[in-house]
Amino acid sequence: MTSFTLTPVATVRGGRAEATDDDWGKSRARLVLSNEIPEDALAGLTDFSHVEIIFVFDQVTDDRIVSGARHPRGRKDWPLVGIFAQRGKNRPNRLGVTVCSIVAVEGREVVVEGLDAIDGTPVLDIKPVLSGFLPRGEVREPAWAREIMDAYW
């Protein structure tokens, strides 16, 4: 297998100190650019309402990684599904992706709301949400996936 070395472009500051399963919608945090990234990397971002944040679940230890099937959140009343059929943090490459609202862009920082990453989380990329990249057509999902999101935001 090919491997890659990635360097964070920013770090999450503020928001929550611990990862909990629900109520992320009002969580507000700052994405502080790494020293190696120039401030003008954020130029034009204020023209967008949302960003997609790609980050690392850096506090998940190797012994907690799941590469096969499991019950989401350990709930036996939900089906046994593969790790790639769910969005849990204990995934092989520990990558998280979230679409958040942009509250403000202030110098070397982006203030966001609805980011489900905790204080200190390394951010690998910040991408503006473009309507052309949203799903085309109907989005299909099983009932358990809809249920898991009821209290998430």
C-alpha positions in Angstrom: 0.0 0.0 0.0 1.1 3.5 -0.7 1.3 5.8 2.3 1.2 9.6 2.5 2.5 12.2 4.9 0.1 15.0 5.6 0.8 18.2 7.5 -2.1 20.1 9.2 -3.0 23.4 7.6 -4.8 24.6 10.8 -5.7 23.6 14.3 -9.1 23.7 16.0 -9.2 26.1 18.9 -12.1 26.3 21.3 -15.4 24.5 21.0 -15.6 21.3 23.0 -12.8 19.7 25.0 -14.2 16.2 24.7 -15.8 14.2 21.9 -19.4 13.4 22.8 -21.9 12.0 20.4 -24.6 14.7 20.1 -25.5 18.4 20.2 -22.7 19.7 17.9 -24.9 22.2 16.1 -24.2 25.2 18.3 -20.5 24.3 18.9 -18.4 27.3 17.8 -14.7 27.0 17.2 -11.8 28.7 15.5 -9.6 27.2 12.8 -6.2 28.8 13.3 -3.9 28.5 10.3 -0.5 26.8 10.8 2.5 29.2 10.7 3.5 27.8 7.3 0.2 28.8 5.6 0.0 32.4 4.6 -3.0 34.5 5.7 -4.0 35.1 2.1 -4.9 31.4 1.8 -8.2 32.5 3.3 -8.8 35.4 0.8 -12.3 35.2 -0.7 -13.6 32.7 1.9 -16.0 35.2 3.4 -18.0 35.0 0.1 -19.1 31.5 1.1 -21.7 30.5 3.8 -20.2 27.0 4.5 -16.9 25.2 4.6 -16.0 21.5 4.5 -13.4 20.7 7.1 -11.2 17.6 6.8 -9.6 16.7 10.1 -7.8 13.9 12.0 -9.3 12.1 14.9 -5.9 12.3 16.5 -6.9 11.0 19.9 -8.1 7.7 18.6 -5.4 5.1 19.5 -4.4 2.3 17.3 -6.1 -0.3 19.5 -9.4 1.4 19.0 -9.4 1.3 15.1 -12.1 -0.7 13.5 -11.7 -1.9 9.9 -14.6 -4.3 9.7 -18.3 -4.3 10.7 -19.7 -3.0 14.0 -23.0 -1.8 15.4 -23.0 2.0 15.2 -22.4 3.5 18.7 -22.4 -0.1 20.0 -26.2 -0.3 19.8 -27.3 -3.9 19.1 -30.7 -2.6 17.9 -29.0 -1.0 14.9 -27.6 -3.3 12.2 -24.0 -4.6 12.0 -22.5 -2.5 9.2 -19.0 -2.0 7.8 -16.9 0.9 9.0 -17.3 2.5 5.5 -21.1 2.4 5.9 -20.9 4.7 8.9 -19.1 7.8 10.0 -17.6 6.8 13.3 -14.2 8.2 14.5 -12.5 4.8 14.9 -11.9 4.4 11.2 -8.7 3.1 9.6 -7.3 6.5 8.6 -9.0 8.5 11.4 -10.3 11.1 9.0 -13.3 13.2 9.8 -15.2 15.5 7.4 -17.8 18.0 8.4 -19.7 20.8 6.7 -19.9 23.9 9.0 -21.2 27.4 8.8 -18.7 30.2 8.4 -19.3 32.7 11.2 -16.3 35.0 10.4 -12.9 35.1 8.9 -10.6 37.1 11.1 -7.0 37.4 10.0 -5.4 33.9 10.2 -8.6 32.4 11.7 -11.9 31.0 10.5 -14.7 31.0 13.1 -17.1 28.1 12.3 -20.3 26.7 13.9 -21.3 23.0 13.8 -17.8 21.5 13.6 -17.8 18.1 15.4 -14.1 18.2 16.2 -12.6 19.0 19.6 -10.1 21.7 20.7 -6.6 20.9 19.4 -7.7 18.7 16.5 -5.4 18.9 13.4 -7.2 20.2 10.3 -5.9 18.8 7.0 -7.9 20.9 4.6 -10.5 23.7 4.5 -12.8 23.6 1.4 -15.6 26.0 0.5 -19.0 24.3 -0.1 -20.0 24.8 -3.7 -23.6 23.8 -4.6 -22.2 22.0 -7.7 -20.5 19.5 -5.4 -23.7 18.7 -3.4 -25.4 15.4 -4.2 -27.3 15.3 -7.4 -30.6 13.6 -7.1 -32.2 12.0 -4.1 -30.1 11.0 -1.1 -30.9 7.5 0.2 -30.0 6.3 3.7 -31.3 3.6 6.1 -33.6 4.4 9.0 -30.8 3.8 11.7 -28.6 6.5 10.0 -31.5 9.0 10.1 -32.1 8.1 13.7 -28.4 8.5 14.7 -28.5 12.1 13.5 -31.7 13.1 15.3 -29.8 14.7 18.2 -26.4 15.1 16.6 -26.9 18.8 15.5 
